[in-house]
Amino acid sequence: MSPEDYNFITSFLLDTTGLSLGENKEYLLEARLIPLAQSHGMNGVEDLVLALKSSIDPSLKKDVMEAMTTNESSFFRDRRPFDELKNTILPNLIAERKTTQRLRIWCSACSHGQEPYSIVMLIREHFPELANWNIQIVSTDLCSKALDRARGGIYSQFEVQRGLPVQLLMKHFDQCEQGWQIKPELGAGIQWKHLNLLEDFQHLGMFDIVFCRNVLIYFKPETKKDILDRISRQMSSAGVLLLGAAETVLGISDNYTKLPECQSAIYRLSNSSPLSAGVR
């Protein structure tokens, strides 16, 4: 791959997805884009770049963006945030919302759906009092193929072995030819939407819980700040934001304060009262 082609692709990805590859990632681009080029009848990355520049194939831009998206996920990933969701966040929000009996949760960069399905399982297992509440889970991702997989809810034996307790597997999944399929009622309340975090997401509405885990690490600081600031405007006064273990708002956005009750990267809005105030 020529330096010119590398610079073009990395600039294209930065502008369209926010993904910041930096230098010396030629091996990654070639591993993902050469098969894509061949599927479009091209010889390699050079032909792919020429086609992108000419805009002859409108679908190619989307295919390149999706090919470079990292769709890594697992059930109850990093376990501790889900424990704190169960032990702290949800009990306090339930007390806060007991009159309206309504909760909205956003899973951004939901990948193949393990995160939203984990949330639904947690709620069903530990909060039977929410059975009659209006709970909406909006799951978004840049990659349409990942969303299609998430909607289908089919996972291999390897995927269900990563973080999913066997009792939940037997209770909430049915065995199928490809492995295991989530039971239809578990996904009934989840909305799946295509969304690029670089674009406007005001239309999604307001949320009490926002999962934005393990995605900001791929962005430049100014892009992180823009996304975090816009997320803060979509959060209710008692809302919380969950980031990945390697992510933080410190030095990036002043709109958040670490939730002192939690050890994970969980934040509330700086101008809101402590979440625990709802249960005092």
C-alpha positions as CSV (number, residue, x, y, z in Angstrom):
1,M,0.0,0.0,0.0
2,S,1.4,3.4,-1.0
3,P,1.8,6.2,1.6
4,E,-0.7,8.2,-0.5
5,D,-3.3,5.5,-0.4
6,Y,-2.8,5.0,3.3
7,N,-3.2,8.7,4.0
8,F,-6.3,8.9,1.9
9,I,-8.0,6.0,3.7
10,T,-7.0,7.2,7.2
11,S,-8.3,10.7,6.4
12,F,-11.5,9.2,4.9
13,L,-12.1,7.1,8.1
14,L,-11.4,10.1,10.4
15,D,-13.9,12.3,8.5
16,T,-16.7,9.7,8.2
17,T,-16.5,7.6,11.4
18,G,-14.1,9.5,13.8
19,L,-11.8,6.5,13.8
20,S,-8.2,7.7,14.3
21,L,-5.8,5.0,13.1
22,G,-2.6,7.0,13.4
23,E,0.6,5.7,11.7
24,N,1.8,2.3,10.8
25,K,-1.5,0.5,10.6
26,E,-1.1,-0.6,7.0
27,Y,-1.4,-4.3,8.1
28,L,-4.9,-3.6,9.6
29,L,-6.2,-1.7,6.6
30,E,-5.0,-4.4,4.2
31,A,-6.4,-7.3,6.3
32,R,-9.8,-5.7,6.3
33,L,-9.9,-3.9,2.9
34,I,-8.3,-6.3,0.5
35,P,-11.1,-8.9,1.0
36,L,-13.6,-6.0,0.6
37,A,-11.9,-4.8,-2.6
38,Q,-12.0,-8.4,-4.0
39,S,-15.7,-8.7,-3.2
40,H,-16.3,-5.6,-5.3
41,G,-14.3,-7.1,-8.2
42,M,-11.1,-5.1,-7.5
43,N,-7.5,-6.2,-7.3
44,G,-6.6,-4.4,-4.1
45,V,-6.5,-1.3,-2.0
46,E,-5.3,0.9,-4.8
47,D,-8.4,0.1,-6.9
48,L,-10.5,0.7,-3.8
49,V,-9.0,4.2,-3.3
50,L,-9.6,5.1,-6.9
51,A,-13.2,4.0,-6.7
52,L,-13.8,6.0,-3.5
53,K,-12.3,9.1,-5.1
54,S,-14.6,8.7,-8.1
55,S,-17.7,8.0,-6.1
56,I,-18.9,5.6,-8.8
57,D,-20.3,3.1,-6.3
58,P,-22.3,4.8,-3.6
59,S,-22.4,1.7,-1.4
60,L,-18.6,1.4,-1.3
61,K,-18.2,4.3,1.2
62,K,-20.5,2.5,3.6
63,D,-18.8,-0.8,3.1
64,V,-15.4,0.6,3.8
65,M,-16.7,2.3,7.0
66,E,-18.3,-0.9,8.2
67,A,-15.3,-3.0,7.3
68,M,-13.1,-0.9,9.6
69,T,-15.6,-0.9,12.5
70,T,-14.5,-3.1,15.5
71,N,-17.5,-5.2,16.5
72,E,-16.0,-6.8,19.6
73,S,-18.4,-7.5,22.4
74,S,-19.5,-10.1,24.9
75,F,-22.3,-10.8,27.4
76,F,-21.9,-8.9,30.7
77,R,-18.6,-7.5,29.5
78,D,-16.2,-6.4,32.3
79,R,-18.9,-7.7,34.8
80,R,-18.4,-4.9,37.4
81,P,-20.4,-2.2,35.6
82,F,-23.3,-4.6,35.4
83,D,-23.0,-5.4,39.1
84,E,-23.1,-1.6,39.8
85,L,-26.1,-1.3,37.5
86,K,-27.8,-3.9,39.6
87,N,-26.7,-2.8,43.0
88,T,-26.7,1.0,42.7
89,I,-27.8,2.6,39.5
90,L,-31.1,0.9,38.9
91,P,-32.3,0.8,42.6
92,N,-31.7,4.6,42.8
93,L,-33.4,5.3,39.4
94,I,-36.3,3.1,40.4
95,A,-36.8,5.3,43.5
96,E,-36.4,8.4,41.4
97,R,-38.9,7.3,38.7
98,K,-41.5,5.5,40.9
99,T,-44.2,8.0,40.0
100,T,-43.7,7.9,36.2
101,Q,-42.6,4.2,36.1
102,R,-40.6,4.9,32.9
103,L,-37.0,4.3,32.1
104,R,-35.1,4.9,28.8
105,I,-31.7,3.3,28.2
106,W,-29.4,3.9,25.2
107,C,-26.7,1.4,24.1
108,S,-24.5,3.2,21.7
109,A,-22.1,1.1,19.6
110,C,-24.1,-2.0,20.5
111,S,-22.3,-4.2,18.1
112,H,-23.8,-7.7,17.9
113,G,-26.3,-7.0,20.7
114,Q,-24.7,-8.7,23.7
115,E,-24.9,-5.5,25.8
116,P,-28.6,-4.7,25.4
117,Y,-29.5,-8.3,25.8
118,S,-27.4,-8.5,29.0
119,I,-29.3,-5.4,30.3
120,V,-32.7,-7.0,29.6
121,M,-31.6,-10.3,31.3
122,L,-30.3,-8.4,34.4
123,I,-33.6,-6.5,34.7
124,R,-35.7,-9.6,34.4
125,E,-33.7,-11.6,36.8
126,H,-33.3,-9.0,39.6
127,F,-36.1,-6.4,39.2
128,P,-39.5,-8.2,38.8
129,E,-41.1,-5.0,40.1
130,L,-40.3,-3.4,36.7
131,A,-42.5,-5.9,34.8
132,N,-45.2,-3.3,34.3
133,W,-42.9,-0.3,33.8
134,N,-42.4,1.4,30.4
135,I,-38.7,0.5,29.8
136,Q,-37.3,1.5,26.4
137,I,-33.9,0.3,25.2
138,V,-32.5,2.0,22.1
139,S,-29.5,0.2,20.6
140,T,-27.5,1.9,17.9
141,D,-24.5,1.1,15.8
142,L,-22.6,2.4,12.8
143,C,-22.5,-1.1,11.2
144,S,-25.7,-2.3,9.5
145,K,-24.4,-5.9,9.4
146,A,-23.8,-5.9,13.1
147,L,-27.3,-4.6,13.7
148,D,-28.8,-7.3,11.5
149,R,-26.9,-9.9,13.7
150,A,-28.1,-8.2,16.8
151,R,-31.8,-8.3,15.7
152,G,-31.5,-12.0,14.9
153,G,-30.0,-12.7,18.3
154,I,-28.1,-15.8,17.2
155,Y,-24.8,-16.6,18.8
156,S,-22.2,-19.3,18.5
157,Q,-21.2,-21.6,21.3
158,F,-18.0,-19.6,21.8
159,E,-19.9,-16.3,22.1
160,V,-22.3,-17.5,24.7
161,Q,-19.4,-18.9,26.7
162,R,-17.9,-15.5,27.0
163,G,-19.5,-14.0,30.2
164,L,-23.0,-15.6,30.0
165,P,-23.8,-17.8,33.0
166,V,-25.1,-21.2,32.0
167,Q,-28.4,-20.7,34.0
168,L,-29.2,-17.6,31.9
169,L,-28.3,-19.4,28.7
170,M,-30.7,-22.2,29.5
171,K,-33.4,-19.8,30.6
172,H,-33.3,-17.1,27.9
173,F,-31.9,-18.9,24.8
174,D,-33.1,-21.7,22.5
175,Q,-30.6,-24.0,20.8
176,C,-30.5,-23.7,17.0
177,E,-28.5,-24.9,14.1
178,Q,-26.0,-22.0,14.3
179,G,-25.7,-22.2,18.1
180,W,-28.1,-20.4,20.4
181,Q,-30.9,-17.9,19.7
182,I,-32.2,-15.4,22.1
183,K,-35.9,-16.0,23.0
184,P,-38.2,-13.5,21.1
185,E,-39.7,-12.0,24.2
186,L,-36.2,-10.9,25.4
187,G,-35.7,-8.7,22.4
188,A,-39.2,-7.5,22.1
189,G,-38.6,-4.2,23.9
190,I,-35.3,-3.3,22.1
191,Q,-35.2,-0.8,19.3
192,W,-32.3,-1.3,16.8
193,K,-31.2,1.8,14.9
194,H,-28.4,2.7,12.5
195,L,-26.4,5.7,13.9
196,N,-23.1,7.3,13.3
197,L,-22.0,9.1,16.6
198,L,-20.4,11.9,14.5
199,E,-23.9,12.8,13.3
200,D,-26.8,14.4,15.2
201,F,-28.7,12.1,17.6
202,Q,-31.1,14.6,19.2
203,H,-34.0,12.6,17.6
204,L,-33.3,9.7,19.9
205,G,-34.7,11.7,22.8
206,M,-33.7,11.8,26.5
207,F,-32.2,8.9,28.5
208,D,-31.8,7.8,32.1
209,I,-28.9,5.5,31.3
210,V,-26.4,5.8,28.5
211,F,-23.9,3.0,27.7
212,C,-21.1,4.3,25.5
213,R,-18.4,1.7,26.3
214,N,-15.2,1.0,24.5
215,V,-15.9,3.2,21.5
216,L,-14.4,6.6,22.5
217,I,-10.9,5.1,22.7
218,Y,-10.8,5.1,18.9
219,F,-11.4,8.9,18.6
220,K,-9.3,12.0,18.9
221,P,-9.7,14.2,22.0
222,E,-11.7,16.8,20.2
223,T,-14.1,14.2,18.8
224,K,-14.5,12.6,22.2
225,K,-15.4,16.0,23.7
226,D,-18.0,16.7,21.0
227,I,-19.7,13.4,21.5
228,L,-19.6,13.5,25.3
229,D,-21.0,17.1,25.3
230,R,-23.8,16.1,23.0
231,I,-24.6,13.0,25.0
232,S,-24.9,15.1,28.1
233,R,-27.7,17.1,26.4
234,Q,-29.6,13.8,25.9
235,M,-29.4,12.7,29.6
236,S,-32.2,13.3,32.2
237,S,-31.3,15.2,35.4
238,A,-30.7,11.9,37.3
239,G,-29.2,10.2,34.3
240,V,-25.9,8.3,34.3
241,L,-23.2,7.6,31.6
242,L,-21.2,4.3,31.6
243,L,-17.9,4.3,29.7
244,G,-15.4,1.5,29.1
245,A,-12.8,0.6,31.7
246,A,-10.0,2.4,29.7
247,E,-12.1,5.5,29.1
248,T,-12.7,8.7,31.1
249,V,-14.2,12.2,30.8
250,L,-11.3,13.7,32.8
251,G,-9.6,16.4,30.8
252,I,-12.1,16.1,28.0
253,S,-15.6,17.3,29.2
254,D,-16.6,19.3,32.3
255,N,-20.2,18.2,32.0
256,Y,-19.8,15.1,34.1
257,T,-18.9,14.1,37.7
258,K,-17.7,10.6,38.7
259,L,-20.4,8.7,40.5
260,P,-18.8,8.2,43.9
261,E,-20.8,5.1,44.8
262,C,-19.3,3.2,41.8
263,Q,-15.8,2.0,41.1
264,S,-16.3,1.7,37.3
265,A,-16.2,4.6,34.8
266,I,-19.8,5.8,35.6
267,Y,-20.7,9.4,35.6
268,R,-23.6,11.7,36.3
269,L,-24.1,15.3,35.0
270,S,-22.1,17.9,36.9
271,N,-25.1,20.1,37.5
272,S,-27.3,17.3,38.8
273,S,-27.9,16.3,42.4
274,P,-26.3,13.0,43.6
275,L,-28.2,10.0,42.2
276,S,-28.5,8.4,45.6
277,A,-30.6,11.3,46.8
278,G,-33.6,9.5,45.4
279,V,-33.5,6.8,48.0
280,R,-32.9,8.9,51.2
